[in-house]
Amino acid sequence: MSLSRNNLTGSIPSEIGNLTNLTKLYLYNNQLTGEIPSDIGNLTNLTKLYLYNNQLTGEIPSEIGNLTNLDWLSLSSNQLSGHIPSELENLTNLTFIDLRYNYLTGSIPFSIGNLTNLSDLRLDNNQLTGNIPDQICNQGDSTPSLSNNQLCPPYPSCIENYVGTQDTSDCN
């Protein structure tokens, strides 16, 4: 289902979770507000979820970890806050995650290293803190985009030349 670029307003209705046969959901480049409904976790056939470039708020629901067929996840350019849910570790088919340009806080979950199919990880321009887990090096040749956060050195050797600008003023 593609409803992108339609100037849609309002929130994503919880009834979206009733569309269990959906394989692709494109709602990007609209003016959607409110939280991502937890019912989105019912869409277990989804392979692509594009909600980027809206005005979505709140946390990424942990139920997103139910979407085990997902290979592309893009939630960038919203106003999402809170932590990156550790339930992402269930999404072992993911090849692409884009969470940049939000207000995500906390550390990068160690479980991100379990996503060995991941070739593109974009977490830049958030408020992520702490150390980058060494497990991030389990993703083969990918070079994650992590700049403009508050991530502390030392950085994993596989990406130490690619962390970009970090605000390290709160690092020990």
N, C-alpha and C positions, 0 to 999 in steps of 0.2 A: 504494500500500500504506500503510495507516494502522494503526500499532501504538502510537499515542500514548496517554498516560495509562493505561498498563497495569502500572506498577511493574516494568517489565523491568529486570533486572540483568545484569551481565556486559558483555562487549565486543561491538561490532558485528563479526560474522564477515566475514572477507575474501571469503567466498563470495557476499556481497551483490553483488559485481561480476559474478556470473553472471546476474543478473536484468536482462538488457540491454533488455528491453521495458518496464521500469518508466518511467512518466512522472511519478509523484509518489511521494515517500518521506517519510512523516511518522513520526518516532520521538521527537517532543518530549515533554516532561514525563514522563520515565522516570528511571531511576537507572543509565543506561548509563555504563560506565567504559572506560578504555583510550583508544587513539588511533583517529582516523577512518582506516579502512583506505585505502591508496592505490588499492585495487581499485574504490573508489567512482567513480574516473575512467572506468570501463568503462560507466557508466550514461548513455550519451550521449543517450538520449531523455528524460532527466529535465527537467522544466520547473520543478518545485518540490522543494526539499530543506530540510526542517525538522528540525534536530537540537538545537534549543534546549532549555534547562533540563534538562540532564543533568549528568554529572560527567566529561565527555570531557577528555582531557589530550593533551599533545603539540602538534605543529604542524599547521596546516591543510595537508593534502597538496597539493603543486603540481599533482597530477593532476586536481584540481578544475577546472583550466583546460580540461580536455577536455569539460566539460559545456556545450557551446556553445548548447544549447537552453534552458538554465536562465534563468528570469526572476525567481525568488524564491529567495534564499539566506539562511537564518537559522541561525546557529551560536551565538547569544548565550547568556549565563548558563551557561557551562561553565568549564573551567579550561584553556582553550587558551593556548598560549604561542608564542613565536617571532614571526616577521615575517608581515605580510599578504603572501601570495604574489603576485608580479607577474603570474603567469599568469591572474589574474582579468581582465586586459585582454582575454583571448580571449572573455569572456562578454558579448558586445555586446548580448544580449537582456535583460540584467539590468535590472529596474526597482526592485528592492528588495534591499538587503544589510544584514543585521543581525549585527554581530560584537561588540556591546557586552557589558559585564560578563564579560570574560575577562582574560588577562594578556598580551595582545599587545604586542610591543615593536617598536622600530625606527620608521622613518618611514612615512608614508602614501605608497604608490607613485604616481609621476607618472602611471602608466598608468591610474589611476582616472579621469582626465579623458577617456579614450577611451570610457568607458561613457556615451554621450550619451543613452541611454534611461533612465538611472538617475534615479528621482524620490525615492528614500528611501535615504539612506546613514546608518547608525547605527554609530558607532565609539566612542561615549562609554564611560567607565569602563574604560579599559585603561591601558597604560603607554607609549603612543605618544609618540615624541620627534621633534625636528627641526622643520622648517618645514612648513606646509601648502602643498602644491603649488598654484600658480595655476591649474593645469589643472582643479582641482575646480570652477572657475567655468564649465566647459563643460557642466555638467549642468542648464542651464536654470534654472527657478524653484525647484529643490529647495534646501532649507536643511539641510545635513548636521548630524547630532547628534555633536558632537566633545568635549563637556565632560568634565572630570575625566580629563585626560591630562597630558602634559608638553610640549605643543606650543608652539613659540616664535613670538613676533611677529617681524617684522610679518606680519599675517594678510592673505590675499587680500581685496581690497575688497568682493567680492561677499558675504563672510560675516563680515567683521570684527566686526559687531555680534552675531554668533550663536555665537561660539566657546565661550562659557560660561567656567567656572572652569578655569584651567590652572595647573599647578605650573611656573612659569618659572624656578625657582631654578638650574637647570643651563643656562639660555640665556645666550649671550654678551651 
